[in-house]
Amino acid sequence: MHVKEIVSDVLIIGGGPAGSIAAASLAKKGYTVNVVEKTPFPRFVIGESLLPRCNELLEMNGMLETIDKHGFMVKRGACFEMDGVRETYNFSENIGQVHGTSYQVKREEFDDLLLKQAVAFGSTLYEETEITAFDPETTTATGRDKEGNSLRFKASFALDASGYGRVFPRLLGLDEPSDLKVRSAVFTRITGDIRPKDETEGYIYIYVHGNNDAWIWVIPFSDGVTSVGVVCSEEYFSTFGLENEPFWDMIITSTPGAAERLANATKILPVGKIEGYSANVKSMVGKNYCMAGNATEFLDPVFSSGVTLALESGNRAALLIDRTLKGEAVDWENEYAAYMMKGINVFREFVSAWYDGRLQSIFTVTEKPEKIKRAVSSILGGYVWDDRNIFVKNPRSAMAAVLSQITPTSSTI
Ligand SMILES: Cc1cc2nc3c(=O)[nH]c(=O)nc-3n(C[C@H](O)[C@H](O)[C@H](O)COP(=O)(O)OP(=O)(O)OC[C@H]3O[C@@H](n4cnc5c(N)ncnc54)[C@H](O)[C@@H]3O)c2cc1C
């Protein structure tokens, strides 16, 4: 059987945020870029709350204007409710970063806009085509389009941005289990929530359930629809022996802040569930290939870091691919993998501190030095590479130092 061979400078597997930003960046530099995407767009994917660092990365690649114009809900911060305390972070109250807002986005719309921009900048999109094999020796991937035709994509460099598809980790034996506990998210979209009437209207609200047994995200969109998800350990979910919808109902109605906000809500989608979403890789890079976004490591949804890390890694990969293709020496382990791990590890410490209660201890102390609030706000804004921030330099010891500095106070909402 004849297999059509398609040659380009760069092959990108996956048209999510990581793939689109890399494609846009490289196409603008004049490279031939093939983007191969399995799922027909627009397509749903979970992960709807962005961070200000996303806006900065999109701006750097000429992709922000379209997003600004679309009418997404402006997200100015994050609000955490726990133990009768409300802790609010306004992203503009940071340690000096320029972007102090972001967006709440329906990913089917956001990702579609980004992919279209990547094409407008000159990338070629192979829609509804699934990559099924990859030969790292020749940087050649094999795929199948929706008519069942086999296609062979040969490139000078290949980027795996296949997200939950995890193409290279699976095909090259690079998958590694995450060191985080197995958690599940049970989620839907609703209308009719009672939104705050102040500047926190567009904020993400996080409500802690019970004794830190679960938490709830409430992400408001600009069309009146709101995304609501419950996150807990798989163990906790199983104790109740409930199906997704009654479990979601039970958690919402028994969590005071969320119950109030969602008292008149109507579900507009079936309640779905994703479990065991955390993932890791043995290595992010190889000879003439690398991985970006969720195809590398995914931690946890609690600080909405996924799209930020996807855009950061897609952008970084594109800059290094450019240098590699120009024949410059690039230390991929150091300049790419170690760089990405630095930011991921800051989020990792925040995620661990959220679940083991250290961060909640900081949050529930209402009278905190402004310096600490701003440092936390910057991290929550996705600025996890800025060495001016104490949490970036050494996240573990900074967390301990902050905890020892502040004394618990009680305050109620
Ligand atoms: C419960 C939960 C809640 C989350 N909430 C947030 C949040 O609020 N904010 C946030 O920033 N992040 C959140 N995330 C994370 C977010 O979903 C991801 O980090 C983000 O989508 C990663 O982007 P990506 O570009 O790497 O991959 P994706 O967006 O998954 O895109 C990958 C693309 O690759 C395509 N693909 C897969 N396999 C193949 C193949 N074999 N061939 C061709 N194409 C292929 C897919 O169809 C897909 O379109 C959440 C995650 C979970 C699990």
The ligand as an SDF file (V2000), in Angstrom:
LIG
                    3D

 53 58  0  0  0  0  0  0  0  0999 V2000
  -10.1070   18.0350   36.3550 C   0  0  0  0  0  0  0  0  0  0  0  0
   -9.1910   18.9730   35.6530 C   0  0  0  0  0  0  0  0  0  0  0  0
   -9.4000   20.3520   35.7340 C   0  0  0  0  0  0  0  0  0  0  0  0
   -8.5040   21.2330   35.1200 C   0  0  0  0  0  0  0  0  0  0  0  0
   -8.6910   22.5800   35.2530 N   0  0  0  0  0  0  0  0  0  0  0  0
   -7.7910   23.4300   34.7010 C   0  0  0  0  0  0  0  0  0  0  0  0
   -7.9650   24.8530   34.8060 C   0  0  0  0  0  0  0  0  0  0  0  0
   -8.9130   25.3370   35.4160 O   0  0  0  0  0  0  0  0  0  0  0  0
   -7.0440   25.6420   34.2100 N   0  0  0  0  0  0  0  0  0  0  0  0
   -5.9790   25.1340   33.5200 C   0  0  0  0  0  0  0  0  0  0  0  0
   -5.1540   25.9020   33.0280 O   0  0  0  0  0  0  0  0  0  0  0  0
   -5.8270   23.8100   33.3580 N   0  0  0  0  0  0  0  0  0  0  0  0
   -6.6920   22.9530   33.9230 C   0  0  0  0  0  0  0  0  0  0  0  0
   -6.5460   21.6050   33.7360 N   0  0  0  0  0  0  0  0  0  0  0  0
   -5.4360   21.1370   32.8910 C   0  0  0  0  0  0  0  0  0  0  0  0
   -5.7080   21.3050   31.3830 C   0  0  0  0  0  0  0  0  0  0  0  0
   -6.8060   20.5100   31.0200 O   0  0  0  0  0  0  0  0  0  0  0  0
   -4.4900   20.8400   30.5860 C   0  0  0  0  0  0  0  0  0  0  0  0
   -3.3080   21.1520   31.2800 O   0  0  0  0  0  0  0  0  0  0  0  0
   -4.3950   21.4710   29.1960 C   0  0  0  0  0  0  0  0  0  0  0  0
   -5.5190   21.1540   28.4240 O   0  0  0  0  0  0  0  0  0  0  0  0
   -3.1220   20.9760   28.5010 C   0  0  0  0  0  0  0  0  0  0  0  0
   -3.0370   21.4940   27.2040 O   0  0  0  0  0  0  0  0  0  0  0  0
   -2.2430   20.6920   26.0850 P   0  0  0  0  0  0  0  0  0  0  0  0
   -2.1240   21.6000   24.9170 O   0  0  0  0  0  0  0  0  0  0  0  0
   -1.0240   20.1180   26.6530 O   0  0  0  0  0  0  0  0  0  0  0  0
   -3.1780   19.4420   25.7480 O   0  0  0  0  0  0  0  0  0  0  0  0
   -4.6970   19.3280   25.2790 P   0  0  0  0  0  0  0  0  0  0  0  0
   -5.4320   20.5680   25.5330 O   0  0  0  0  0  0  0  0  0  0  0  0
   -5.2110   18.0720   25.8840 O   0  0  0  0  0  0  0  0  0  0  0  0
   -4.5790   19.1480   23.6940 O   0  0  0  0  0  0  0  0  0  0  0  0
   -3.9750   17.9990   23.1360 C   0  0  0  0  0  0  0  0  0  0  0  0
   -4.5530   17.7210   21.7660 C   0  0  0  0  0  0  0  0  0  0  0  0
   -3.8670   16.5970   21.2040 O   0  0  0  0  0  0  0  0  0  0  0  0
   -4.7830   15.8150   20.4590 C   0  0  0  0  0  0  0  0  0  0  0  0
   -4.2810   14.4440   20.3680 N   0  0  0  0  0  0  0  0  0  0  0  0
   -4.2160   13.5050   21.3590 C   0  0  0  0  0  0  0  0  0  0  0  0
   -3.6990   12.3620   20.8940 N   0  0  0  0  0  0  0  0  0  0  0  0
   -3.4140   12.5670   19.5760 C   0  0  0  0  0  0  0  0  0  0  0  0
   -2.8700   11.7460   18.5520 C   0  0  0  0  0  0  0  0  0  0  0  0
   -2.5290   10.4750   18.7690 N   0  0  0  0  0  0  0  0  0  0  0  0
   -2.7180   12.2820   17.3050 N   0  0  0  0  0  0  0  0  0  0  0  0
   -3.0870   13.5690   17.0590 C   0  0  0  0  0  0  0  0  0  0  0  0
   -3.6250   14.3810   18.0000 N   0  0  0  0  0  0  0  0  0  0  0  0
   -3.7710   13.8980   19.2430 C   0  0  0  0  0  0  0  0  0  0  0  0
   -6.0680   15.9020   21.2790 C   0  0  0  0  0  0  0  0  0  0  0  0
   -7.2140   15.6290   20.4720 O   0  0  0  0  0  0  0  0  0  0  0  0
   -6.0240   17.3390   21.7920 C   0  0  0  0  0  0  0  0  0  0  0  0
   -6.7740   18.2220   20.9870 O   0  0  0  0  0  0  0  0  0  0  0  0
   -7.4200   20.7130   34.3600 C   0  0  0  0  0  0  0  0  0  0  0  0
   -7.2350   19.3410   34.2520 C   0  0  0  0  0  0  0  0  0  0  0  0
   -8.0950   18.4730   34.9070 C   0  0  0  0  0  0  0  0  0  0  0  0
   -7.8630   16.9980   34.8050 C   0  0  0  0  0  0  0  0  0  0  0  0
  1  2  1  0
  2  3  1  0
  2 52  2  0
  3  4  2  0
  4  5  1  0
  4 50  1  0
  5  6  2  0
  6  7  1  0
  6 13  1  0
  7  8  2  0
  7  9  1  0
  9 10  1  0
 10 11  2  0
 10 12  1  0
 12 13  2  0
 13 14  1  0
 14 15  1  0
 14 50  1  0
 15 16  1  0
 16 17  1  0
 16 18  1  0
 18 19  1  0
 18 20  1  0
 20 21  1  0
 20 22  1  0
 22 23  1  0
 23 24  1  0
 24 25  2  0
 24 26  1  0
 24 27  1  0
 27 28  1  0
 28 29  2  0
 28 30  1  0
 28 31  1  0
 31 32  1  0
 32 33  1  0
 33 34  1  0
 33 48  1  0
 34 35  1  0
 35 36  1  0
 35 46  1  0
 36 37  1  0
 36 45  1  0
 37 38  2  0
 38 39  1  0
 39 40  1  0
 39 45  2  0
 40 41  1  0
 40 42  2  0
 42 43  1  0
 43 44  2  0
 44 45  1  0
 46 47  1  0
 46 48  1  0
 48 49  1  0
 50 51  2  0
 51 52  1  0
 52 53  1  0
M  END
$$$$
